[in-house]
Amino acid sequence: MRQLYPFPLEIVDPDIVYAQEDRPVFADRPYLLVNMVSSLDGGVTLDGRTRGLSGDADRELFHALRIFPDAILAGAGTVRAERYCLPSLSVEQQQQRQVRGQARLPQLIVASARLVFDWDLPLFLHSSDRPLLLVPNDVDPVRREEATEYADLLMLSRSEDGQGVDLVEGMRELRHRGIKVLLVEGGPSLNERLLSAGLVDEVCLALSPLLLGSEAGKGASRLFGHAHLLQPVSFSLQQVLAQDDFLFLRYRVKT
């Protein structure tokens, strides 16, 4: 993989360059970075999944970004569509995390408004490493009782729009649990709500060398859905990597 910016390098190891980045520690919430893949015309899914937009280079970056965060957050729709598994790291990567004072694996967290899951999804089949579900406190009690067999639950206030949990409260609770860096893997509706709440600090965007057009991209969402912003959010470009016609762009929110 090559680095194009901030200065050219012929070979870089994404496992190292992303993990070594100096990210601030906040007292009231985790530092939050969003990782997404997009077509050239802004679509984030093909046939309802990201696989059609991805490639070997993108998958390499996807796994590199999972090495350093304390936890990974995804929306329930993304977990269902992509049939999520728990994070998997090499023994060496796990040892590196432990040297940094982290758990050997990042915790997988899922934001769910209604607790509608197929409990045979891969992430629910490991009794020793249970995912954490962020759930509104008024969720159906029968579903809540069923979910406790497969996951740990963090009960939160429902958001004012009724679309899920109060994410500001959720981020505060996650920080209290020791999570300093949180990687978000979508989907667009979760990204939208996090951005609208002012919780996004960094965006890692894999730009796929595909243009979907109106038919192939039918129904494909935008990276941040239709975020309701009072004013544009400004970002500064931090890094550009390239491999196999993919561009990997890393931006930070300007403060």
KEKE-3310 file (N, C-alpha, C; in steps of 0.2 Angstrom, whole numbers, plus 5000, padded with zeros to 4 digits):
npx = (5004:5003:5007:5001:4998:5001:5014:5024:5025:5032:5029:5018:5013:4997:4992:5001:5001:4989:4986:4996:4992:4990:4977:4965:4960:4944:4934:4920:4915:4919:4932:4928:4928:4922:4921:4919:4915:4913:4905:4911:4901:4895:4887:4884:4881:4879:4867:4861:4872:4889:4899:4900:4906:4918:4936:4951:4961:4953:4947:4959:4962:4950:4951:4963:4959:4952:4961:4965:4955:4945:4933:4920:4907:4891:4876:4860:4854:4865:4872:4863:4862:4875:4879:4886:4901:4910:4925:4940:4957:4975:4986:4998:4993:4984:4992:4999:4989:4986:4998:4997:4988:4975:4960:4961:4954:4944:4928:4912:4899:4882:4869:4852:4835:4824:4827:4826:4832:4840:4844:4854:4864:4882:4889:4882:4884:4895:4898:4907:4912:4902:4892:4888:4873:4865:4851:4834:4826:4812:4810:4802:4797:4797:4806:4817:4820:4823:4834:4844:4849:4859:4867:4874:4866:4864:4854:4846:4840:4826:4829:4824:4818:4813:4819:4828:4841:4846:4860:4870:4869:4872:4885:4891:4889:4897:4910:4911:4913:4925:4929:4939:4942:4932:4926:4916:4906:4895:4877:4872:4861:4864:4877:4872:4864:4874:4883:4874:4872:4884:4895:4905:4922:4932:4934:4935:4937:4935:4937:4929:4933:4922:4907:4890:4878:4861:4853:4861:4864:4852:4842:4853:4861:4867:4883:4881:4867:4854:4858:4853:4859:4863:4873:4886:4898:4915:4930:4947:4959:4969:4976:4981:4980:4984:4979:4977:4968:4960:4956:4961:4955:4957:4950:4949:4937:4937:4941)
npy = (4994:5011:5028:5043:5056:5064:5065:5057:5039:5024:5011:5007:5001:4998:4993:4998:5012:5017:5013:5020:5033:5048:5051:5061:5060:5060:5066:5064:5056:5043:5045:5046:5037:5035:5022:5019:5012:5018:5021:5029:5038:5040:5029:5017:5004:4989:4979:4979:4976:4979:4972:4971:4983:4982:4976:4968:4977:4986:4977:4974:4987:4988:4978:4983:4994:4989:4985:4994:5001:5003:4998:4992:4999:4996:4998:4990:4986:4985:4975:4964:4963:4961:4950:4949:4945:4942:4952:4948:4945:4943:4933:4940:4954:4954:4953:4965:4974:4971:4975:4989:4991:4987:4977:4961:4959:4971:4976:4972:4982:4985:4995:4995:4998:4990:4977:4966:4952:4939:4926:4917:4923:4925:4933:4931:4918:4915:4911:4916:4929:4940:4951:4969:4976:4991:4998:5005:5009:5007:4996:4981:4970:4956:4953:4959:4950:4939:4942:4943:4931:4930:4941:4955:4969:4986:4998:5012:5029:5033:5040:5058:5058:5046:5036:5027:5024:5036:5044:5052:5050:5037:5037:5043:5034:5023:5028:5029:5016:5014:5015:5022:5025:5023:5014:5016:5007:5010:5007:5020:5027:5026:5033:5045:5050:5050:5060:5071:5073:5079:5070:5064:5062:5058:5053:5039:5035:5024:5024:5017:5010:5011:5015:5017:5022:5025:5013:5001:5007:5009:5013:5013:5020:5036:5041:5047:5046:5057:5068:5080:5095:5110:5118:5117:5104:5105:5097:5092:5086:5072:5061:5051:5035:5023:5009:4996:5003:5009:5022:5028:5038:5049:5059:5073:5081:5098:5108)
npz = (5000:4996:5002:4998:5004:5019:5014:5001:5001:4997:5002:5015:5031:5035:5047:5056:5054:5056:5069:5076:5076:5085:5095:5103:5121:5128:5141:5143:5133:5120:5109:5092:5077:5060:5049:5032:5016:4999:4983:4968:4965:4977:4982:4995:4996:4987:4980:4993:5001:5007:5001:4987:4983:4989:4990:4989:4995:5002:5011:5018:5024:5032:5042:5047:5054:5064:5074:5084:5091:5106:5106:5094:5085:5078:5068:5070:5058:5049:5055:5053:5039:5034:5041:5054:5062:5078:5082:5075:5078:5075:5085:5088:5086:5096:5107:5106:5109:5122:5128:5126:5136:5133:5131:5124:5113:5103:5109:5103:5099:5097:5091:5093:5090:5091:5095:5085:5079:5071:5081:5078:5071:5068:5077:5089:5094:5103:5119:5127:5123:5123:5113:5116:5117:5113:5119:5119:5134:5134:5126:5119:5132:5131:5120:5125:5136:5130:5122:5132:5133:5124:5123:5131:5138:5137:5144:5138:5137:5126:5110:5105:5093:5092:5085:5090:5102:5114:5109:5114:5127:5127:5122:5133:5143:5138:5138:5152:5155:5151:5138:5126:5113:5099:5086:5072:5061:5053:5049:5037:5043:5057:5056:5052:5063:5073:5068:5067:5080:5084:5087:5079:5076:5067:5050:5040:5024:5012:4995:4982:4966:4957:4948:4952:4946:4941:4941:4946:4958:4964:4978:4986:5000:5006:5013:5026:5027:5027:5035:5047:5048:5056:5051:5039:5042:5044:5038:5040:5029:5033:5029:5014:5007:4994:4984:4972:4964:4973:4984:5000:5011:5025:5036:5048:5060:5060:5073)
capx = (5000:5007:5005:5001:4998:5004:5020:5023:5029:5031:5026:5016:5009:4991:4991:5005:5000:4982:4986:5000:4990:4988:4970:4964:4955:4939:4932:4913:4913:4924:4934:4924:4929:4918:4924:4914:4917:4908:4907:4913:4895:4892:4883:4887:4879:4877:4862:4860:4878:4895:4904:4901:4910:4925:4941:4957:4964:4948:4947:4965:4961:4944:4954:4968:4956:4949:4966:4967:4950:4943:4926:4917:4899:4887:4869:4857:4853:4871:4874:4859:4864:4882:4880:4892:4905:4914:4931:4946:4964:4980:4989:5002:4989:4981:4997:5000:4983:4987:5004:4994:4983:4968:4958:4964:4950:4939:4921:4907:4893:4876:4864:4846:4829:4818:4829:4824:4838:4840:4849:4859:4870:4888:4891:4878:4886:4901:4896:4913:4913:4895:4891:4884:4867:4862:4844:4830:4823:4805:4809:4797:4800:4798:4812:4823:4822:4826:4841:4849:4852:4864:4871:4873:4861:4864:4847:4846:4834:4825:4830:4818:4815:4810:4822:4833:4843:4849:4867:4874:4869:4875:4892:4894:4890:4902:4916:4912:4915:4932:4930:4942:4942:4926:4926:4909:4906:4889:4876:4871:4857:4868:4881:4868:4862:4880:4885:4869:4873:4891:4899:4910:4928:4936:4930:4940:4933:4937:4934:4929:4933:4915:4902:4885:4873:4854:4850:4864:4864:4845:4841:4859:4861:4873:4887:4878:4860:4852:4860:4850:4864:4862:4878:4891:4904:4921:4935:4954:4962:4975:4981:4978:4983:4981:4981:4972:4963:4956:4959:4959:4955:4956:4948:4947:4933:4940:4938)
capy = (5000:5017:5034:5049:5062:5070:5065:5051:5034:5018:5006:5008:4996:5001:4991:5003:5020:5019:5012:5025:5040:5051:5053:5064:5057:5064:5064:5063:5051:5041:5048:5042:5038:5031:5019:5017:5012:5022:5021:5036:5042:5040:5024:5014:4997:4986:4974:4979:4975:4983:4967:4972:4989:4981:4973:4965:4983:4989:4973:4975:4993:4987:4974:4987:4999:4986:4983:4999:5004:4999:4994:4993:5000:4995:4998:4983:4984:4983:4968:4959:4963:4959:4944:4951:4941:4945:4954:4942:4947:4938:4933:4946:4960:4954:4955:4972:4978:4970:4980:4996:4991:4986:4970:4957:4960:4976:4974:4973:4985:4985:4999:4992:5001:4986:4971:4961:4949:4931:4924:4912:4926:4922:4936:4928:4911:4914:4913:4919:4935:4942:4958:4973:4979:4998:4997:5009:5006:5005:4991:4976:4966:4949:4953:4960:4944:4934:4945:4942:4924:4930:4947:4960:4975:4993:5001:5019:5033:5033:5047:5062:5057:5039:5031:5023:5026:5043:5042:5056:5047:5031:5038:5045:5027:5019:5031:5027:5009:5014:5015:5029:5025:5019:5013:5015:5004:5011:5010:5027:5030:5027:5038:5051:5052:5052:5066:5076:5074:5081:5065:5061:5066:5056:5049:5035:5033:5020:5026:5011:5012:5009:5020:5013:5024:5025:5006:4997:5010:5010:5011:5014:5026:5040:5039:5049:5047:5064:5071:5086:5099:5117:5121:5111:5101:5105:5092:5093:5079:5069:5055:5047:5029:5020:5002:4992:5008:5011:5028:5028:5045:5050:5066:5074:5086:5104:5111)
capz = (5000:4995:5005:4994:5008:5018:5010:4998:5003:4992:5006:5022:5034:5038:5054:5060:5053:5059:5076:5080:5076:5091:5096:5110:5125:5130:5148:5143:5128:5117:5102:5088:5070:5056:5043:5027:5009:4995:4976:4965:4965:4983:4985:5001:4996:4981:4982:5000:5005:5005:4998:4980:4983:4992:4987:4994:4998:5006:5017:5022:5029:5036:5047:5051:5058:5070:5078:5089:5095:5112:5104:5087:5085:5071:5068:5069:5051:5046:5058:5050:5032:5033:5045:5058:5067:5083:5079:5075:5077:5076:5092:5089:5087:5103:5112:5105:5112:5129:5130:5127:5141:5131:5131:5119:5107:5104:5111:5098:5101:5092:5092:5091:5092:5093:5096:5081:5077:5071:5086:5075:5068:5071:5083:5095:5095:5107:5125:5131:5121:5121:5111:5120:5114:5116:5118:5122:5140:5133:5121:5121:5137:5129:5116:5130:5140:5125:5120:5137:5133:5119:5123:5137:5136:5140:5143:5138:5135:5119:5107:5105:5087:5093:5080:5093:5109:5115:5107:5118:5134:5126:5122:5140:5147:5135:5141:5159:5155:5149:5131:5124:5106:5096:5078:5070:5055:5049:5043:5036:5048:5063:5055:5052:5070:5077:5065:5069:5087:5085:5090:5075:5076:5061:5045:5036:5018:5006:4989:4978:4959:4954:4948:4952:4942:4944:4942:4951:4964:4966:4985:4990:5005:5007:5019:5032:5026:5026:5041:5048:5051:5056:5046:5036:5046:5041:5040:5037:5026:5037:5025:5008:5005:4988:4982:4968:4961:4979:4988:5007:5014:5032:5038:5055:5060:5062:5079)
cpx = (5004:5003:5006:5001:4998:5011:5021:5028:5027:5027:5025:5012:5003:4990:4995:5003:4994:4983:4991:4998:4988:4981:4969:4959:4951:4936:4925:4911:4919:4926:4931:4926:4925:4922:4919:4918:4911:4911:4909:4907:4891:4888:4887:4885:4878:4873:4861:4866:4884:4900:4905:4905:4917:4929:4946:4960:4959:4947:4953:4964:4955:4947:4960:4965:4953:4954:4966:4961:4948:4937:4924:4910:4897:4880:4866:4856:4859:4873:4870:4861:4870:4884:4886:4895:4908:4921:4936:4952:4969:4983:4994:4999:4986:4986:4999:4995:4984:4993:5002:4989:4976:4966:4961:4960:4945:4932:4917:4901:4888:4871:4857:4840:4824:4820:4826:4830:4836:4846:4854:4864:4876:4890:4887:4880:4892:4899:4901:4914:4906:4896:4887:4879:4865:4855:4840:4827:4816:4804:4805:4800:4802:4805:4818:4825:4825:4833:4846:4852:4858:4869:4870:4870:4863:4858:4848:4840:4833:4826:4824:4815:4812:4813:4827:4835:4846:4857:4872:4874:4873:4883:4895:4894:4895:4909:4917:4914:4922:4934:4932:4941:4936:4926:4919:4909:4899:4883:4875:4866:4860:4873:4878:4867:4868:4883:4881:4870:4880:4896:4904:4916:4933:4932:4936:4935:4937:4934:4935:4929:4927:4911:4895:4879:4866:4851:4854:4864:4857:4844:4847:4859:4867:4877:4884:4871:4858:4852:4857:4856:4862:4867:4882:4896:4910:4926:4941:4956:4969:4979:4977:4983:4980:4984:4975:4966:4959:4960:4956:4960:4953:4955:4947:4942:4937:4937:4940)
cpy = (5006:5023:5039:5055:5060:5071:5058:5045:5028:5013:5008:5002:4999:4999:4995:5010:5022:5018:5017:5032:5042:5054:5056:5060:5062:5062:5061:5058:5049:5045:5043:5043:5033:5029:5017:5016:5015:5021:5028:5040:5042:5035:5020:5006:4995:4980:4973:4977:4979:4978:4969:4978:4987:4977:4971:4971:4985:4984:4973:4981:4992:4983:4978:4992:4996:4984:4988:5001:5000:4995:4996:4994:4999:4996:4991:4981:4982:4976:4963:4958:4960:4953:4945:4945:4945:4947:4948:4945:4942:4938:4939:4953:4960:4956:4962:4976:4977:4975:4987:4996:4990:4979:4967:4958:4967:4973:4976:4976:4986:4990:4997:4996:4996:4979:4965:4958:4942:4929:4919:4916:4925:4926:4934:4921:4910:4916:4917:4927:4938:4949:4962:4977:4986:4998:5002:5006:5005:5000:4985:4971:4959:4948:4955:4954:4939:4936:4944:4936:4925:4936:4951:4966:4981:4997:5009:5023:5032:5040:5051:5060:5050:5034:5026:5025:5033:5042:5046:5053:5040:5031:5039:5038:5023:5022:5029:5020:5008:5014:5022:5030:5021:5020:5012:5012:5004:5007:5017:5030:5031:5033:5045:5054:5054:5059:5072:5078:5077:5077:5062:5065:5064:5052:5045:5032:5030:5021:5020:5014:5010:5015:5016:5015:5023:5018:5002:5000:5012:5008:5012:5021:5030:5039:5041:5050:5054:5068:5078:5091:5107:5121:5116:5110:5101:5100:5094:5086:5078:5065:5053:5041:5027:5013:4999:4997:5011:5017:5027:5035:5046:5057:5067:5080:5092:5107:5119)
cpz = (5000:4999:5000:4998:5015:5015:5007:5001:4999:4996:5013:5024:5037:5045:5058:5060:5056:5067:5080:5080:5083:5091:5103:5114:5128:5137:5148:5138:5124:5111:5097:5080:5066:5050:5038:5020:5004:4987:4974:4965:4971:4986:4990:5001:4989:4982:4989:5004:5003:5001:4991:4978:4985:4987:4992:4998:5003:5012:5021:5027:5034:5043:5051:5056:5064:5075:5084:5093:5101:5110:5097:5088:5078:5073:5067:5062:5047:5048:5054:5043:5030:5037:5049:5062:5072:5079:5080:5074:5078:5083:5093:5090:5094:5108:5112:5109:5120:5132:5130:5132:5139:5132:5124:5112:5108:5105:5105:5101:5096:5094:5089:5094:5094:5095:5092:5077:5076:5076:5084:5071:5071:5077:5090:5097:5100:5114:5129:5129:5118:5118:5116:5115:5117:5114:5122:5128:5139:5128:5124:5126:5135:5125:5121:5134:5136:5123:5126:5137:5128:5119:5130:5134:5140:5139:5143:5136:5128:5116:5106:5098:5087:5089:5084:5100:5108:5114:5112:5125:5133:5126:5129:5144:5144:5138:5148:5160:5152:5142:5129:5117:5103:5089:5076:5062:5051:5053:5042:5041:5054:5062:5055:5059:5074:5074:5067:5076:5089:5088:5086:5075:5070:5057:5041:5030:5013:5000:4984:4970:4955:4954:4947:4947:4945:4945:4947:4958:4967:4974:4989:4994:5004:5013:5026:5031:5024:5033:5042:5052:5051:5051:5044:5042:5042:5043:5037:5035:5030:5033:5019:5007:4998:4987:4978:4966:4967:4981:4995:5010:5021:5034:5046:5055:5063:5068:5080)
residu = (MET:ARG:GLN:LEU:TYR:PRO:PHE:PRO:LEU:GLU:ILE:VAL:ASP:PRO:ASP:ILE:VAL:TYR:ALA:GLN:GLU:ASP:ARG:PRO:VAL:PHE:ALA:ASP:ARG:PRO:TYR:LEU:LEU:VAL:ASN:MET:VAL:SER:SER:LEU:ASP:GLY:GLY:VAL:THR:LEU:ASP:GLY:ARG:THR:ARG:GLY:LEU:SER:GLY:ASP:ALA:ASP:ARG:GLU:LEU:PHE:HIS:ALA:LEU:ARG:ILE:PHE:PRO:ASP:ALA:ILE:LEU:ALA:GLY:ALA:GLY:THR:VAL:ARG:ALA:GLU:ARG:TYR:CYS:LEU:PRO:SER:LEU:SER:VAL:GLU:GLN:GLN:GLN:GLN:ARG:GLN:VAL:ARG:GLY:GLN:ALA:ARG:LEU:PRO:GLN:LEU:ILE:VAL:ALA:SER:ALA:ARG:LEU:VAL:PHE:ASP:TRP:ASP:LEU:PRO:LEU:PHE:LEU:HIS:SER:SER:ASP:ARG:PRO:LEU:LEU:LEU:VAL:PRO:ASN:ASP:VAL:ASP:PRO:VAL:ARG:ARG:GLU:GLU:ALA:THR:GLU:TYR:ALA:ASP:LEU:LEU:MET:LEU:SER:ARG:SER:GLU:ASP:GLY:GLN:GLY:VAL:ASP:LEU:VAL:GLU:GLY:MET:ARG:GLU:LEU:ARG:HIS:ARG:GLY:ILE:LYS:VAL:LEU:LEU:VAL:GLU:GLY:GLY:PRO:SER:LEU:ASN:GLU:ARG:LEU:LEU:SER:ALA:GLY:LEU:VAL:ASP:GLU:VAL:CYS:LEU:ALA:LEU:SER:PRO:LEU:LEU:LEU:GLY:SER:GLU:ALA:GLY:LYS:GLY:ALA:SER:ARG:LEU:PHE:GLY:HIS:ALA:HIS:LEU:LEU:GLN:PRO:VAL:SER:PHE:SER:LEU:GLN:GLN:VAL:LEU:ALA:GLN:ASP:ASP:PHE:LEU:PHE:LEU:ARG:TYR:ARG:VAL:LYS:THR)
# end
